[in-house]
Amino acid sequence: MEIKRETDIDYVRFNLRLLHLTVEKYHNIINDLDKNNILYSFRKIENNINILINLEEIQNTNILVDLINNITDKCDIYISIRSTYDHGGLDVPKNILDIIRALKCDLNFSFFIS
């Protein structure tokens, strides 16, 4: 997502992180993500796998929430912000707020001033 400021643009990314998945849970969730055309990336760390799901294009939050609730409760919403400003605000889109409320997951921010 891009936020236009007076003289520049902020870049914001909204992701759902699924942390410390077993290989079996990983295969279960990616099959469902692929079936529903949900964008994701993953990283294997030792015997665990972390999945990052791009939330910006997800409109039907119920599908994603049902998938996640059936797989794991170790997740969080990760919002990364790249900006030239050291002040300002951010409106979180309704679909992201719906996911946060439904999953009752943690919310984490990463802020980078460029």
FENTA-V36549 format. One record per residue. RES is the residue in three letters. PHI is phi in whole degrees, 0 to 359 (none if undefined). OMEGA is omega in whole degrees, -180 to 180 (999 if undefined). D_FIRST is the distance of its C-alpha to the first C-alpha in Angstrom with 2 decimals. Layout:
# FENTA-V36549
res & phi & omega & d_first
RES & PHI & OMEGA & D_FIRST
RES & PHI & OMEGA & D_FIRST
This chain:
# FENTA-V36549
res & phi & omega & d_first
MET & none & 177 & 0.00
GLU & 246 & 177 & 3.77
ILE & 243 & -180 & 6.71
LYS & 280 & 176 & 9.94
ARG & 254 & -177 & 12.89
GLU & 303 & -175 & 16.51
THR & 235 & -175 & 16.88
ASP & 206 & 180 & 13.70
ILE & 232 & 171 & 9.91
ASP & 268 & 177 & 8.27
TYR & 246 & -177 & 5.92
VAL & 235 & 177 & 5.11
ARG & 236 & 178 & 6.20
PHE & 244 & 180 & 8.28
ASN & 227 & 171 & 11.59
LEU & 256 & 179 & 15.03
ARG & 256 & 172 & 17.80
LEU & 254 & -169 & 21.23
LEU & 249 & 172 & 23.74
HIS & 60 & 179 & 27.29
LEU & 278 & 171 & 27.77
THR & 284 & 179 & 31.06
VAL & 299 & 180 & 31.32
GLU & 297 & 179 & 32.46
LYS & 295 & 178 & 29.53
TYR & 302 & -179 & 27.15
HIS & 296 & 178 & 28.82
ASN & 298 & -176 & 28.81
ILE & 287 & -178 & 25.11
ILE & 291 & 175 & 24.00
ASN & 299 & 179 & 26.43
ASP & 291 & 178 & 24.86
LEU & 297 & 179 & 21.27
ASP & 297 & 179 & 22.50
LYS & 300 & -177 & 24.39
ASN & 260 & 178 & 21.38
ASN & 54 & 178 & 19.12
ILE & 262 & -178 & 16.72
LEU & 284 & 180 & 15.02
TYR & 206 & 169 & 16.31
SER & 223 & -179 & 17.90
PHE & 216 & 178 & 20.96
ARG & 214 & 178 & 23.21
LYS & 264 & 178 & 26.89
ILE & 234 & -175 & 28.50
GLU & 55 & -178 & 32.24
ASN & 264 & -179 & 32.96
ASN & 245 & 179 & 29.61
ILE & 234 & 175 & 26.36
ASN & 250 & 179 & 22.86
ILE & 242 & 176 & 20.13
LEU & 247 & -178 & 16.38
ILE & 252 & 179 & 14.75
ASN & 287 & -175 & 11.17
LEU & 263 & -171 & 10.47
GLU & 296 & -177 & 7.36
GLU & 261 & -176 & 9.96
ILE & 277 & 179 & 12.85
GLN & 259 & 179 & 14.54
ASN & 269 & -176 & 18.00
THR & 290 & -179 & 17.72
ASN & 298 & 179 & 21.53
ILE & 299 & -179 & 21.80
LEU & 295 & -179 & 19.68
VAL & 300 & 178 & 21.43
ASP & 298 & 179 & 24.79
LEU & 299 & -177 & 24.21
ILE & 291 & -180 & 23.32
ASN & 299 & 179 & 26.13
ASN & 279 & -175 & 28.58
ILE & 252 & -172 & 27.74
THR & 204 & 171 & 27.05
ASP & 245 & 178 & 26.56
LYS & 262 & -179 & 25.29
CYS & 214 & 173 & 21.54
ASP & 208 & 174 & 18.86
ILE & 264 & -178 & 15.22
TYR & 242 & -179 & 13.70
ILE & 248 & 178 & 10.78
SER & 250 & -176 & 10.40
ILE & 234 & 173 & 9.62
ARG & 244 & -172 & 10.70
SER & 214 & 171 & 12.11
THR & 262 & -179 & 15.30
TYR & 256 & 174 & 16.18
ASP & 254 & 177 & 18.21
HIS & 209 & -179 & 17.81
GLY & 127 & -178 & 15.62
GLY & 217 & -179 & 13.80
LEU & 215 & 172 & 10.84
ASP & 266 & 178 & 10.91
VAL & 275 & -179 & 10.32
PRO & 300 & -176 & 9.89
LYS & 303 & -179 & 13.39
ASN & 298 & 178 & 13.15
ILE & 290 & 177 & 12.21
LEU & 299 & 178 & 15.02
ASP & 300 & 180 & 17.30
ILE & 293 & 179 & 17.01
ILE & 302 & -179 & 17.71
ARG & 294 & -176 & 20.66
ALA & 291 & -178 & 22.03
LEU & 273 & -177 & 22.07
LYS & 52 & -177 & 23.04
CYS & 262 & 178 & 21.40
ASP & 291 & 178 & 20.70
LEU & 236 & -178 & 17.51
ASN & 234 & 180 & 16.88
PHE & 239 & 169 & 14.81
SER & 235 & -177 & 14.73
PHE & 235 & -179 & 14.46
PHE & 234 & 176 & 15.10
ILE & 266 & -178 & 16.31
SER & 261 & 999 & 16.43
